Amino acid sequence: MLKRIRHMEKPDLILNIIILLGAVLNLFPLYWLITSSFKTSAAIYKMPPDWFPTTFNIGNYRDLFVGQPAFRWAFNSILVSTVSTVLVIVFSSLAAYSFSKLQFKGKNALYMVFICSLMLPKEIFIVPLFKIVQALEWSDTYMGMIAPTVASCFGVFLLKGFFDTVPDSIRESGKIDGASELTIFTKLVLPIVKPGLGALFILNFVNVWNDYLWQMLMARTKNMRTLMVGTASLMQEINPNFAYKMAGATVACVPMLVVFLLFQRYFTAGITVGAEKG
């Protein structure tokens, strides 16, 4: 019996070691980014490199927040990402609920159009979209950054799978009690698909936060830049101080880590539900 137990423990130990090594390898770029932000530019080029900074140079962060409008860039990124994500969740959940639970003419054909649009890369329609925004005089405004990201076919596709798992009997019981369709959606169905909403929040927030191309096209003035665009511009203005840019990249990644930690429970639950359904 003891031999059998020991034989079972060995594969678990090997698997845990492999997982630990994988976690270290995945976290190492983040560790290198943070530690490099406290180095000088010359120390980053040093060979062999210092795996841990011998001196902590906070001048990079001081120059970032004093010499550049980093607080304004952070505010822009948080505002654009948060508002865009909230609107995506609102409209995607309404559309996904309609495709999943309501019956209307042309539903399947319209849903196929949504699915097919997922295969189109954003670069294909970036030029006509830019012309539309220019015609509406939304350039260099928050509206120009937020409005084009609200329509999310991926959000509709993701949430429809969660709405499909909700039994139709819940909706029918609400109708028997005299509840309106909006009440059934908000009070009965939406709380059940919270894991899907959490997963969509994280995925869309990170996507908008890292959307460098569109934000670069929209930001005409320095104060309208987001952290992604502002951090990228540091290399052109402060070339070749890589440590300075490392500090900007560190500031840019902190909010994403905070959002993931806050919604990690829902994200994990959403992935689990999707796996069980598959």
ZADO-1210 file (C-alpha; in nm, 4 decimals, padded with zeros to 6 digits):
<atoms>
<atom x="00.0000" y="00.0000" z="00.0000" code="MET" pos="1"/>
<atom x="00.2824" y="00.2421" z="00.0906" code="LEU" pos="2"/>
<atom x="00.4596" y="00.1598" z="-00.2341" code="LYS" pos="3"/>
<atom x="00.1429" y="00.2434" z="-00.4296" code="ARG" pos="4"/>
<atom x="00.1035" y="00.5774" z="-00.2486" code="ILE" pos="5"/>
<atom x="00.4675" y="00.6677" z="-00.3125" code="ARG" pos="6"/>
<atom x="00.4264" y="00.5706" z="-00.6769" code="HIS" pos="7"/>
<atom x="00.1267" y="00.8086" z="-00.7065" code="MET" pos="8"/>
<atom x="00.3074" y="01.0944" z="-00.5318" code="GLU" pos="9"/>
<atom x="00.6014" y="01.0967" z="-00.7741" code="LYS" pos="10"/>
<atom x="00.4006" y="01.2051" z="-01.0834" code="PRO" pos="11"/>
<atom x="00.2324" y="01.4783" z="-00.8756" code="ASP" pos="12"/>
<atom x="00.5692" y="01.6072" z="-00.7581" code="LEU" pos="13"/>
<atom x="00.7075" y="01.6114" z="-01.1135" code="ILE" pos="14"/>
<atom x="00.3941" y="01.7866" z="-01.2413" code="LEU" pos="15"/>
<atom x="00.4155" y="02.0506" z="-00.9671" code="ASN" pos="16"/>
<atom x="00.7798" y="02.1160" z="-01.0516" code="ILE" pos="17"/>
<atom x="00.6937" y="02.1592" z="-01.4213" code="ILE" pos="18"/>
<atom x="00.4090" y="02.3989" z="-01.3356" code="ILE" pos="19"/>
<atom x="00.6374" y="02.5951" z="-01.1034" code="LEU" pos="20"/>
<atom x="00.9029" y="02.6290" z="-01.3745" code="LEU" pos="21"/>
<atom x="00.6372" y="02.7395" z="-01.6229" code="GLY" pos="22"/>
<atom x="00.5099" y="03.0023" z="-01.3788" code="ALA" pos="23"/>
<atom x="00.8629" y="03.1350" z="-01.3212" code="VAL" pos="24"/>
<atom x="00.9280" y="03.1581" z="-01.6953" code="LEU" pos="25"/>
<atom x="00.6014" y="03.3455" z="-01.7534" code="ASN" pos="26"/>
<atom x="00.6592" y="03.5873" z="-01.4651" code="LEU" pos="27"/>
<atom x="01.0232" y="03.6552" z="-01.5500" code="PHE" pos="28"/>
<atom x="00.9486" y="03.9219" z="-01.8190" code="PRO" pos="29"/>
<atom x="00.7365" y="04.1102" z="-01.5652" code="LEU" pos="30"/>
<atom x="01.0131" y="04.0821" z="-01.3053" code="TYR" pos="31"/>
<atom x="01.2727" y="04.2036" z="-01.5570" code="TRP" pos="32"/>
<atom x="01.0501" y="04.4959" z="-01.6580" code="LEU" pos="33"/>
<atom x="00.9988" y="04.6142" z="-01.2999" code="ILE" pos="34"/>
<atom x="01.3603" y="04.5746" z="-01.1930" code="THR" pos="35"/>
<atom x="01.4892" y="04.7415" z="-01.5104" code="SER" pos="36"/>
<atom x="01.2731" y="05.0459" z="-01.4375" code="SER" pos="37"/>
<atom x="01.4912" y="05.1095" z="-01.1303" code="PHE" pos="38"/>
<atom x="01.8189" y="05.0807" z="-01.3228" code="LYS" pos="39"/>
<atom x="02.0098" y="05.3311" z="-01.5286" code="THR" pos="40"/>
<atom x="02.0097" y="05.3004" z="-01.9051" code="SER" pos="41"/>
<atom x="02.3752" y="05.1870" z="-01.8988" code="ALA" pos="42"/>
<atom x="02.2938" y="04.9127" z="-01.6446" code="ALA" pos="43"/>
<atom x="02.0351" y="04.7625" z="-01.8803" code="ILE" pos="44"/>
<atom x="02.3036" y="04.7128" z="-02.1487" code="TYR" pos="45"/>
<atom x="02.5503" y="04.5665" z="-01.8992" code="LYS" pos="46"/>
<atom x="02.6870" y="04.2195" z="-01.9796" code="MET" pos="47"/>
<atom x="02.6560" y="03.9989" z="-01.7870" code="PRO" pos="48"/>
<atom x="02.3355" y="04.1648" z="-01.6675" code="PRO" pos="49"/>
<atom x="02.2509" y="04.2392" z="-01.3070" code="ASP" pos="50"/>
<atom x="01.9621" y="04.0061" z="-01.2268" code="TRP" pos="51"/>
<atom x="01.8816" y="04.2285" z="-00.9305" code="PHE" pos="52"/>
<atom x="01.9527" y="04.6058" z="-00.9376" code="PRO" pos="53"/>
<atom x="02.2480" y="04.6995" z="-00.7192" code="THR" pos="54"/>
<atom x="02.1080" y="05.0498" z="-00.6715" code="THR" pos="55"/>
<atom x="01.7468" y="05.1653" z="-00.6962" code="PHE" pos="56"/>
<atom x="01.7185" y="05.4651" z="-00.9257" code="ASN" pos="57"/>
<atom x="01.3774" y="05.6276" z="-00.8698" code="ILE" pos="58"/>
<atom x="01.4747" y="05.9126" z="-01.0999" code="GLY" pos="59"/>
<atom x="01.3068" y="05.7354" z="-01.3918" code="ASN" pos="60"/>
<atom x="00.9684" y="05.7552" z="-01.2198" code="TYR" pos="61"/>
<atom x="01.0302" y="06.1092" z="-01.1020" code="ARG" pos="62"/>
<atom x="01.1139" y="06.2251" z="-01.4536" code="ASP" pos="63"/>
<atom x="00.8126" y="06.0347" z="-01.5898" code="LEU" pos="64"/>
<atom x="00.5581" y="06.2067" z="-01.3650" code="PHE" pos="65"/>
<atom x="00.7300" y="06.5451" z="-01.3495" code="VAL" pos="66"/>
<atom x="00.8690" y="06.5851" z="-01.7000" code="GLY" pos="67"/>
<atom x="00.5769" y="06.4149" z="-01.8781" code="GLN" pos="68"/>
<atom x="00.1969" y="06.4279" z="-01.8245" code="PRO" pos="69"/>
<atom x="00.1946" y="06.0648" z="-01.7089" code="ALA" pos="70"/>
<atom x="-00.0952" y="06.1213" z="-01.4673" code="PHE" pos="71"/>
<atom x="-00.3050" y="06.2563" z="-01.7557" code="ARG" pos="72"/>
<atom x="-00.2027" y="05.9606" z="-01.9723" code="TRP" pos="73"/>
<atom x="-00.3052" y="05.7199" z="-01.6949" code="ALA" pos="74"/>
<atom x="-00.6366" y="05.8986" z="-01.6516" code="PHE" pos="75"/>
<atom x="-00.7021" y="05.8788" z="-02.0259" code="ASN" pos="76"/>
<atom x="-00.6254" y="05.5069" z="-02.0372" code="SER" pos="77"/>
<atom x="-00.8393" y="05.4252" z="-01.7341" code="ILE" pos="78"/>
<atom x="-01.1306" y="05.6370" z="-01.8588" code="LEU" pos="79"/>
<atom x="-01.1263" y="05.5013" z="-02.2137" code="VAL" pos="80"/>
<atom x="-01.0791" y="05.1374" z="-02.1082" code="SER" pos="81"/>
<atom x="-01.3388" y="05.1452" z="-01.8286" code="THR" pos="82"/>
<atom x="-01.6128" y="05.3297" z="-02.0189" code="VAL" pos="83"/>
<atom x="-01.5556" y="05.1205" z="-02.3319" code="SER" pos="84"/>
<atom x="-01.5683" y="04.7958" z="-02.1371" code="THR" pos="85"/>
<atom x="-01.8838" y="04.8890" z="-01.9452" code="VAL" pos="86"/>
<atom x="-02.0599" y="04.9853" z="-02.2689" code="LEU" pos="87"/>
<atom x="-01.9406" y="04.6666" z="-02.4382" code="VAL" pos="88"/>
<atom x="-02.0838" y="04.4573" z="-02.1547" code="ILE" pos="89"/>
<atom x="-02.4187" y="04.6423" z="-02.1669" code="VAL" pos="90"/>
<atom x="-02.4715" y="04.6177" z="-02.5434" code="PHE" pos="91"/>
<atom x="-02.3135" y="04.2725" z="-02.5850" code="SER" pos="92"/>
<atom x="-02.5258" y="04.1228" z="-02.3083" code="SER" pos="93"/>
<atom x="-02.8451" y="04.2684" z="-02.4601" code="LEU" pos="94"/>
<atom x="-02.7568" y="04.1385" z="-02.8060" code="ALA" pos="95"/>
<atom x="-02.6444" y="03.7988" z="-02.6773" code="ALA" pos="96"/>
<atom x="-02.9650" y="03.7584" z="-02.4749" code="TYR" pos="97"/>
<atom x="-03.1705" y="03.8404" z="-02.7845" code="SER" pos="98"/>
<atom x="-02.9864" y="03.5847" z="-02.9986" code="PHE" pos="99"/>
<atom x="-03.0081" y="03.3207" z="-02.7266" code="SER" pos="100"/>
<atom x="-03.3601" y="03.3547" z="-02.5835" code="LYS" pos="101"/>
<atom x="-03.5754" y="03.5654" z="-02.8159" code="LEU" pos="102"/>
<atom x="-03.7335" y="03.4572" z="-03.1415" code="GLN" pos="103"/>
<atom x="-03.7366" y="03.6983" z="-03.4347" code="PHE" pos="104"/>
<atom x="-03.7164" y="03.6797" z="-03.8117" code="LYS" pos="105"/>
<atom x="-03.3663" y="03.6418" z="-03.9547" code="GLY" pos="106"/>
<atom x="-03.2052" y="03.5663" z="-03.6175" code="LYS" pos="107"/>
<atom x="-02.9784" y="03.2877" z="-03.7419" code="ASN" pos="108"/>
<atom x="-02.8677" y="03.4795" z="-04.0511" code="ALA" pos="109"/>
<atom x="-02.7892" y="03.7908" z="-03.8506" code="LEU" pos="110"/>
<atom x="-02.5931" y="03.5885" z="-03.5957" code="TYR" pos="111"/>
<atom x="-02.3888" y="03.4317" z="-03.8761" code="MET" pos="112"/>
<atom x="-02.2986" y="03.7830" z="-03.9927" code="VAL" pos="113"/>
<atom x="-02.1716" y="03.8551" z="-03.6414" code="PHE" pos="114"/>
<atom x="-01.9625" y="03.5377" z="-03.6423" code="ILE" pos="115"/>
<atom x="-01.8184" y="03.6046" z="-03.9886" code="CYS" pos="116"/>
<atom x="-01.7174" y="03.9558" z="-03.8861" code="SER" pos="117"/>
<atom x="-01.4859" y="03.8043" z="-03.6250" code="LEU" pos="118"/>
<atom x="-01.2607" y="03.6874" z="-03.9083" code="MET" pos="119"/>
<atom x="-01.1978" y="04.0438" z="-04.0289" code="LEU" pos="120"/>
<atom x="-00.8885" y="04.2070" z="-03.8772" code="PRO" pos="121"/>
<atom x="-00.9281" y="04.5609" z="-03.7521" code="LYS" pos="122"/>
<atom x="-00.6666" y="04.6913" z="-03.9950" code="GLU" pos="123"/>
<atom x="-00.9064" y="04.6260" z="-04.2866" code="ILE" pos="124"/>
<atom x="-01.1640" y="04.8853" z="-04.1809" code="PHE" pos="125"/>
<atom x="-00.9301" y="05.1220" z="-03.9924" code="ILE" pos="126"/>
<atom x="-00.9197" y="05.3720" z="-04.2845" code="VAL" pos="127"/>
<atom x="-01.2968" y="05.4077" z="-04.3419" code="PRO" pos="128"/>
<atom x="-01.3510" y="05.4141" z="-03.9656" code="LEU" pos="129"/>
<atom x="-01.0962" y="05.6933" z="-03.9327" code="PHE" pos="130"/>
<atom x="-01.2720" y="05.8927" z="-04.2073" code="LYS" pos="131"/>
<atom x="-01.6072" y="05.8512" z="-04.0308" code="ILE" pos="132"/>
<atom x="-01.4611" y="05.9754" z="-03.7037" code="VAL" pos="133"/>
<atom x="-01.3047" y="06.2704" z="-03.8825" code="GLN" pos="134"/>
<atom x="-01.6373" y="06.3568" z="-04.0455" code="ALA" pos="135"/>
<atom x="-01.8032" y="06.3531" z="-03.7043" code="LEU" pos="136"/>
<atom x="-01.5245" y="06.5769" z="-03.5697" code="GLU" pos="137"/>
<atom x="-01.4382" y="06.3255" z="-03.2975" code="TRP" pos="138"/>
<atom x="-01.0627" y="06.3322" z="-03.3560" code="SER" pos="139"/>
<atom x="-00.8578" y="06.4019" z="-03.0441" code="ASP" pos="140"/>
<atom x="-01.1626" y="06.3388" z="-02.8210" code="THR" pos="141"/>
<atom x="-01.2664" y="06.0665" z="-02.5793" code="TYR" pos="142"/>
<atom x="-01.5698" y="05.9965" z="-02.7965" code="MET" pos="143"/>
<atom x="-01.3456" y="05.9111" z="-03.0889" code="GLY" pos="144"/>
<atom x="-01.1490" y="05.6645" z="-02.8760" code="MET" pos="145"/>
<atom x="-01.4499" y="05.5023" z="-02.7093" code="ILE" pos="146"/>
<atom x="-01.7328" y="05.4863" z="-02.9664" code="ALA" pos="147"/>
<atom x="-01.5624" y="05.2574" z="-03.2250" code="PRO" pos="148"/>
<atom x="-01.4820" y="04.9972" z="-02.9560" code="THR" pos="149"/>
<atom x="-01.8376" y="04.9626" z="-02.8214" code="VAL" pos="150"/>
<atom x="-01.9616" y="04.7261" z="-03.0944" code="ALA" pos="151"/>
<atom x="-01.7960" y="04.3980" z="-02.9981" code="SER" pos="152"/>
<atom x="-01.8917" y="04.0906" z="-03.1995" code="CYS" pos="153"/>
<atom x="-01.6626" y="03.8817" z="-02.9810" code="PHE" pos="154"/>
<atom x="-01.8529" y="03.9955" z="-02.6711" code="GLY" pos="155"/>
<atom x="-02.1834" y="03.8873" z="-02.8267" code="VAL" pos="156"/>
<atom x="-02.0346" y="03.5524" z="-02.9264" code="PHE" pos="157"/>
<atom x="-01.8849" y="03.4928" z="-02.5812" code="LEU" pos="158"/>
<atom x="-02.1936" y="03.5865" z="-02.3807" code="LEU" pos="159"/>
<atom x="-02.4359" y="03.3970" z="-02.6029" code="LYS" pos="160"/>
<atom x="-02.2686" y="03.0757" z="-02.4945" code="GLY" pos="161"/>
<atom x="-02.3380" y="03.1641" z="-02.1301" code="PHE" pos="162"/>
<atom x="-02.6982" y="03.2646" z="-02.1970" code="PHE" pos="163"/>
<atom x="-02.7541" y="02.9328" z="-02.3765" code="ASP" pos="164"/>
<atom x="-02.6746" y="02.7502" z="-02.0509" code="THR" pos="165"/>
<atom x="-02.9556" y="02.9306" z="-01.8650" code="VAL" pos="166"/>
<atom x="-03.2684" y="02.7082" z="-01.8594" code="PRO" pos="167"/>
<atom x="-03.5694" y="02.8454" z="-02.0477" code="ASP" pos="168"/>
<atom x="-03.7846" y="02.7548" z="-01.7475" code="SER" pos="169"/>
<atom x="-03.6399" y="03.0544" z="-01.5585" code="ILE" pos="170"/>
<atom x="-03.7584" y="03.2917" z="-01.8277" code="ARG" pos="171"/>
<atom x="-04.0972" y="03.1200" z="-01.8470" code="GLU" pos="172"/>
<atom x="-04.1475" y="03.1418" z="-01.4705" code="SER" pos="173"/>
<atom x="-04.0756" y="03.5147" z="-01.4859" code="GLY" pos="174"/>
<atom x="-04.3365" y="03.5598" z="-01.7587" code="LYS" pos="175"/>
<atom x="-04.5928" y="03.3687" z="-01.5525" code="ILE" pos="176"/>
<atom x="-04.5312" y="03.6096" z="-01.2635" code="ASP" pos="177"/>
<atom x="-04.5957" y="03.9006" z="-01.4988" code="GLY" pos="178"/>
<atom x="-04.2364" y="04.0265" z="-01.5284" code="ALA" pos="179"/>
<atom x="-04.1369" y="04.2227" z="-01.8339" code="SER" pos="180"/>
<atom x="-03.8618" y="04.1045" z="-02.0692" code="GLU" pos="181"/>
<atom x="-03.6235" y="04.3665" z="-01.9303" code="LEU" pos="182"/>
<atom x="-03.6961" y="04.2579" z="-01.5717" code="THR" pos="183"/>
<atom x="-03.6380" y="03.8930" z="-01.6614" code="ILE" pos="184"/>
<atom x="-03.3089" y="03.9899" z="-01.8249" code="PHE" pos="185"/>
<atom x="-03.1762" y="04.2079" z="-01.5408" code="THR" pos="186"/>
<atom x="-03.3176" y="04.0296" z="-01.2355" code="LYS" pos="187"/>
<atom x="-03.3283" y="03.6605" z="-01.3295" code="LEU" pos="188"/>
<atom x="-03.0912" y="03.5826" z="-01.6181" code="VAL" pos="189"/>
<atom x="-02.8074" y="03.8343" z="-01.5863" code="LEU" pos="190"/>
<atom x="-02.7020" y="03.7311" z="-01.2311" code="PRO" pos="191"/>
<atom x="-02.6572" y="03.3721" z="-01.3523" code="ILE" pos="192"/>
<atom x="-02.4061" y="03.4714" z="-01.6219" code="VAL" pos="193"/>
<atom x="-02.1817" y="03.6794" z="-01.3940" code="LYS" pos="194"/>
<atom x="-01.8781" y="03.4590" z="-01.4701" code="PRO" pos="195"/>
<atom x="-01.9175" y="03.5389" z="-01.8400" code="GLY" pos="196"/>
<atom x="-01.9473" y="03.9104" z="-01.7689" code="LEU" pos="197"/>
<atom x="-01.6320" y="03.8974" z="-01.5554" code="GLY" pos="198"/>
<atom x="-01.4393" y="03.7142" z="-01.8266" code="ALA" pos="199"/>
<atom x="-01.5551" y="03.9634" z="-02.0904" code="LEU" pos="200"/>
<atom x="-01.4632" y="04.2562" z="-01.8644" code="PHE" pos="201"/>
<atom x="-01.1029" y="04.1387" z="-01.8291" code="ILE" pos="202"/>
<atom x="-01.0575" y="04.0457" z="-02.1960" code="LEU" pos="203"/>
<atom x="-01.2086" y="04.3672" z="-02.3302" code="ASN" pos="204"/>
<atom x="-01.0368" y="04.5928" z="-02.0745" code="PHE" pos="205"/>
<atom x="-00.6956" y="04.4517" z="-02.1659" code="VAL" pos="206"/>
<atom x="-00.7769" y="04.4732" z="-02.5375" code="ASN" pos="207"/>
<atom x="-00.8764" y="04.8406" z="-02.5198" code="VAL" pos="208"/>
<atom x="-00.5889" y="04.9232" z="-02.2840" code="TRP" pos="209"/>
<atom x="-00.3380" y="04.7807" z="-02.5330" code="ASN" pos="210"/>
<atom x="-00.5074" y="04.9224" z="-02.8445" code="ASP" pos="211"/>
<atom x="-00.2085" y="05.1275" z="-02.9547" code="TYR" pos="212"/>
<atom x="-00.2941" y="05.1795" z="-03.3229" code="LEU" pos="213"/>
<atom x="-00.6382" y="05.3388" z="-03.2866" code="TRP" pos="214"/>
<atom x="-00.5446" y="05.5480" z="-02.9840" code="GLN" pos="215"/>
<atom x="-00.2380" y="05.6765" z="-03.1671" code="MET" pos="216"/>
<atom x="-00.4557" y="05.7856" z="-03.4621" code="LEU" pos="217"/>
<atom x="-00.7016" y="05.9627" z="-03.2334" code="MET" pos="218"/>
<atom x="-00.4541" y="06.1384" z="-03.0017" code="ALA" pos="219"/>
<atom x="-00.3429" y="06.4522" z="-03.1826" code="ARG" pos="220"/>
<atom x="-00.2232" y="06.6433" z="-02.8765" code="THR" pos="221"/>
<atom x="00.0130" y="06.5293" z="-02.6023" code="LYS" pos="222"/>
<atom x="-00.2477" y="06.5522" z="-02.3240" code="ASN" pos="223"/>
<atom x="-00.4888" y="06.3221" z="-02.5085" code="MET" pos="224"/>
<atom x="-00.2419" y="06.0362" z="-02.5322" code="ARG" pos="225"/>
<atom x="-00.3016" y="05.7162" z="-02.3394" code="THR" pos="226"/>
<atom x="-00.0311" y="05.5357" z="-02.1462" code="LEU" pos="227"/>
<atom x="00.0402" y="05.3018" z="-02.4361" code="MET" pos="228"/>
<atom x="00.0883" y="05.5864" z="-02.6832" code="VAL" pos="229"/>
<atom x="00.2658" y="05.8116" z="-02.4321" code="GLY" pos="230"/>
<atom x="00.5065" y="05.5376" z="-02.3271" code="THR" pos="231"/>
<atom x="00.5921" y="05.4607" z="-02.6888" code="ALA" pos="232"/>
<atom x="00.6644" y="05.8287" z="-02.7526" code="SER" pos="233"/>
<atom x="00.9227" y="05.8367" z="-02.4727" code="LEU" pos="234"/>
<atom x="01.1740" y="05.6499" z="-02.6846" code="MET" pos="235"/>
<atom x="01.1534" y="05.9144" z="-02.9553" code="GLN" pos="236"/>
<atom x="01.1828" y="06.2036" z="-02.7118" code="GLU" pos="237"/>
<atom x="01.4331" y="06.0616" z="-02.4610" code="ILE" pos="238"/>
<atom x="01.6296" y="05.8306" z="-02.6894" code="ASN" pos="239"/>
<atom x="01.8162" y="05.6155" z="-02.5964" code="PRO" pos="240"/>
<atom x="01.7134" y="05.5983" z="-02.2268" code="ASN" pos="241"/>
<atom x="01.5585" y="05.2517" z="-02.2101" code="PHE" pos="242"/>
<atom x="01.5275" y="05.2633" z="-01.8315" code="ALA" pos="243"/>
<atom x="01.2991" y="05.5635" z="-01.8649" code="TYR" pos="244"/>
<atom x="01.0758" y="05.3712" z="-02.1024" code="LYS" pos="245"/>
<atom x="01.0804" y="05.0693" z="-01.8715" code="MET" pos="246"/>
<atom x="00.9371" y="05.2899" z="-01.5968" code="ALA" pos="247"/>
<atom x="00.6592" y="05.4017" z="-01.8291" code="GLY" pos="248"/>
<atom x="00.5816" y="05.0432" z="-01.9308" code="ALA" pos="249"/>
<atom x="00.5698" y="04.9395" z="-01.5645" code="THR" pos="250"/>
<atom x="00.3171" y="05.2121" z="-01.4864" code="VAL" pos="251"/>
<atom x="00.1140" y="05.1026" z="-01.7890" code="ALA" pos="252"/>
<atom x="00.0922" y="04.7369" z="-01.6800" code="CYS" pos="253"/>
<atom x="-00.0068" y="04.7964" z="-01.3147" code="VAL" pos="254"/>
<atom x="-00.3770" y="04.8763" z="-01.3811" code="PRO" pos="255"/>
<atom x="-00.4144" y="04.5594" z="-01.5901" code="MET" pos="256"/>
<atom x="-00.2768" y="04.3513" z="-01.3033" code="LEU" pos="257"/>
<atom x="-00.5179" y="04.5188" z="-01.0610" code="VAL" pos="258"/>
<atom x="-00.8166" y="04.4538" z="-01.2894" code="VAL" pos="259"/>
<atom x="-00.7194" y="04.0902" z="-01.3333" code="PHE" pos="260"/>
<atom x="-00.6824" y="04.0386" z="-00.9590" code="LEU" pos="261"/>
<atom x="-01.0223" y="04.1985" z="-00.8939" code="LEU" pos="262"/>
<atom x="-01.2037" y="03.9896" z="-01.1569" code="PHE" pos="263"/>
<atom x="-00.9917" y="03.6746" z="-01.1347" code="GLN" pos="264"/>
<atom x="-01.2664" y="03.4785" z="-00.9600" code="ARG" pos="265"/>
<atom x="-01.5192" y="03.5520" z="-01.2330" code="TYR" pos="266"/>
<atom x="-01.2649" y="03.4944" z="-01.5082" code="PHE" pos="267"/>
<atom x="-01.1693" y="03.1515" z="-01.3711" code="THR" pos="268"/>
<atom x="-01.5340" y="03.0588" z="-01.3266" code="ALA" pos="269"/>
<atom x="-01.6094" y="03.1730" z="-01.6817" code="GLY" pos="270"/>
<atom x="-01.3317" y="02.9579" z="-01.8278" code="ILE" pos="271"/>
<atom x="-01.4523" y="02.6602" z="-01.6207" code="THR" pos="272"/>
<atom x="-01.8116" y="02.6982" z="-01.7385" code="VAL" pos="273"/>
<atom x="-01.6958" y="02.7216" z="-02.0972" code="GLY" pos="274"/>
<atom x="-01.4873" y="02.4055" z="-02.0575" code="ALA" pos="275"/>
<atom x="-01.7759" y="02.2154" z="-01.9024" code="GLU" pos="276"/>
<atom x="-02.0066" y="02.3197" z="-02.1834" code="LYS" pos="277"/>
<atom x="-01.7543" y="02.2122" z="-02.4446" code="GLY" pos="278"/>
</atoms>
